[in-house]
């Protein structure tokens, strides 16, 4: 989750600075989401990661289906970035 959190944060960071880099970083984040989803296929946590992927896509690509913000998503991931190994 820490790696996923890092890619999500990077994609939002680059979104305002460089569209190409932002898109590449978002694609890496989506790959990590998909790998995590595959790994959690029969886990009770699957629903949460599926919803989080949807919210990330909605927010990053400005689809406006959910009322969410980049800051809210980054705040969700913050504990994963700060947790010790």
N, C-alpha and C positions, 0 to 999 in steps of 0.2 A: 504494500500500500504506500510505503514511503516513496518508491520509485514512481508510482502512478501520481502521487501528490506532486512530486517535483515536475513531472511533465505537464500536468495541468497548470501549475503555477507559471511555468515557462511559456506555455501557449498564450495565457492571458497577458503576460508581460510583453511578449513580442507583438501581440495583436495591434497595439497602438504605434509600434515602431517600425515593423517590417513584415508586410503581409506574407511574403514567401516563407520566411523563417517561422512565423506564427502558424501557417498552414502545415508545414513539415512537423513542427512540434505537436500540433493537435493530432496529426496522423499517428505519431508515435504514442501519444496518450491513448488514442482509440485502440491501437494494437495492444497496449498494456491492459486496457479494459477488457478486450476480447480474450486475451490470455488468462486473465483473472476469472472471467466468466466461465471459460472452459474448465479451469481448475476447480471452480466451486459448483460445478454442474449439479451435484446432489447435496449441496450444503444449504442449511437454513439461511445463510447470508447472501444467497444468490439474488433474491428480490431486491435487496438494498443496493447491490452493485449495479444491477440492471437499471434501477431508477436513477442512480447517480450518473451512469453513462448518458441516459436520456437528458438529464438536467444539464450536464456538461455540454452536450451537443446543442441543446436549445439555447444556452447562454452564449456559447462561443460563436455559433452561426446566426445569432439574432433571430431565432425562429419565433420567439415570443409566445410559446405555448405555456410555459411556466413563468411565474413571476419570481425570478431569482436573479442574483447578481454574481459577478465574478468574486467579489469580496466574501459573499456567503459560502461559495464553493471552497475558496481558499481557507476560510475559517473552519469548515468541516474537515479539511485535510490537515490542518495545522498540528493536531496531536500526533499524527502519523510521522510527520517530519521531525518532531521533537522527541519522540520516544526512544529510549536507549535500546541497544541490541540485546 
